[in-house]
Amino acid sequence: MHKFYICFLIFLSIFLSSCSKEQVKKSVIKEKKLISQVMEAYDEGMKSLKAGDVLFAALKFNEAEILFPQSIWAPRSALMASYSYYSQDYYQEAIAELDRFIRVYPNYKHIDYAYYLLGLCYYEQIVDEKKDLESILQAKLYFNYILENYPSTDYAKDVNFKMDYVQDILASKEMYLGRYYIDKKKWIPAINRFRNVIDDYDTTIYTEEALYRLVEIYYLLGLDDEAKKYANLLGYNFQSSLWYKKSYSFFDKIYESNYKKIQKDKRKKGNVVIKKFKSLFE
């Protein structure tokens, strides 16, 4: 009986071992088959992308991801689907794909590219300062994220360049609204807009005009000390600019009349030279 029991255990262990090997073998075959299907779908996606059929390309990349979500090809396929949409200006579709990618693959080694591409999707929808601010603000948000978290990448170098344009657009938006409030004689909102330019966008080309507009508003309100403060600031930083000359004339009418007289004398002098030149040939 004891010998029978031992033989039974040996037989059972051999049987279970063979079953286990059979399961492993089936699992390996299944995985190889899945990888093959993934690569086939991925290759179809690449061919379609090169041919310009971006919608079908994105579909095939999504298929490759779904076939084997645990494989290394899944995040690559998801990113390629996003890029396919972006390449032909399907920005909303690309944004949706990228938002999902960041949620599903937050630790992927090329996650910086996902944030960069997301910023580009918003950046390339910027029209001008009169349109909705969402695209501008979202582009700035993701570009700042790149600069803060991936400052040494090539993406950061490109973002630095693009941020100048974003800042200019945001500043021009403030200027556009500020001028509108001046036309409506809404002085406080106008002052707030021009102050935003000085405080937040002081490196843009709109700083000079913003300072001048503050001088203008405070002068019209009879707040001479405030007007002089901004005129001095304008003069200190932009002494040779036209905006400084215009602001200075608020406080020195003699300067204004002298400036006009100088310009008039220059015109007269020019006329005399022309007359003299003509007389040589008469």
VENHUUR-V906359 format. One record per residue. RES is the residue in one letter. BURIAL is # if it has 24 or more other C-alpha atoms within 12 Angstrom, else .. Layout:
BEGIN
((RES	BURIAL) (RES	BURIAL))
END
This chain:
BEGIN
((M	.) (H	.) (K	.) (F	.) (Y	.) (I	.) (C	.) (F	.) (L	.) (I	.) (F	.) (L	.) (S	.) (I	.) (F	.) (L	.) (S	.) (S	.) (C	.) (S	.) (K	.) (E	.) (Q	.) (V	.) (K	.) (K	.) (S	.) (V	.) (I	.) (K	.) (E	.) (K	.) (K	.) (L	#) (I	#) (S	.) (Q	#) (V	#) (M	#) (E	.) (A	#) (Y	#) (D	.) (E	#) (G	#) (M	#) (K	.) (S	.) (L	#) (K	.) (A	.) (G	.) (D	.) (V	#) (L	#) (F	#) (A	#) (A	#) (L	#) (K	#) (F	#) (N	#) (E	#) (A	#) (E	#) (I	#) (L	#) (F	#) (P	.) (Q	.) (S	.) (I	.) (W	#) (A	#) (P	#) (R	#) (S	#) (A	#) (L	#) (M	#) (A	#) (S	#) (Y	#) (S	#) (Y	#) (Y	#) (S	#) (Q	#) (D	.) (Y	.) (Y	#) (Q	.) (E	#) (A	#) (I	#) (A	#) (E	#) (L	#) (D	#) (R	.) (F	#) (I	#) (R	.) (V	.) (Y	#) (P	.) (N	.) (Y	.) (K	.) (H	.) (I	#) (D	#) (Y	#) (A	#) (Y	#) (Y	#) (L	#) (L	#) (G	#) (L	#) (C	#) (Y	#) (Y	#) (E	#) (Q	#) (I	#) (V	.) (D	#) (E	#) (K	.) (K	.) (D	.) (L	#) (E	.) (S	#) (I	#) (L	#) (Q	#) (A	#) (K	#) (L	#) (Y	#) (F	#) (N	#) (Y	#) (I	#) (L	#) (E	.) (N	.) (Y	#) (P	.) (S	.) (T	.) (D	.) (Y	#) (A	#) (K	.) (D	.) (V	#) (N	#) (F	.) (K	#) (M	#) (D	#) (Y	#) (V	#) (Q	#) (D	#) (I	#) (L	#) (A	#) (S	#) (K	#) (E	#) (M	#) (Y	#) (L	#) (G	#) (R	#) (Y	.) (Y	.) (I	#) (D	.) (K	.) (K	.) (K	.) (W	#) (I	.) (P	.) (A	#) (I	#) (N	#) (R	#) (F	#) (R	#) (N	#) (V	#) (I	#) (D	.) (D	.) (Y	#) (D	#) (T	.) (T	#) (I	#) (Y	#) (T	#) (E	#) (E	#) (A	#) (L	#) (Y	#) (R	#) (L	#) (V	#) (E	#) (I	#) (Y	#) (Y	#) (L	.) (L	.) (G	.) (L	.) (D	.) (D	.) (E	.) (A	#) (K	#) (K	.) (Y	#) (A	#) (N	#) (L	#) (L	#) (G	#) (Y	.) (N	.) (F	#) (Q	.) (S	.) (S	.) (L	.) (W	#) (Y	#) (K	#) (K	#) (S	#) (Y	#) (S	#) (F	#) (F	#) (D	.) (K	.) (I	.) (Y	.) (E	.) (S	.) (N	.) (Y	.) (K	.) (K	.) (I	.) (Q	.) (K	.) (D	.) (K	.) (R	.) (K	.) (K	.) (G	.) (N	.) (V	.) (V	.) (I	.) (K	.) (K	.) (F	.) (K	.) (S	.) (L	.) (F	.) (E	.))
END
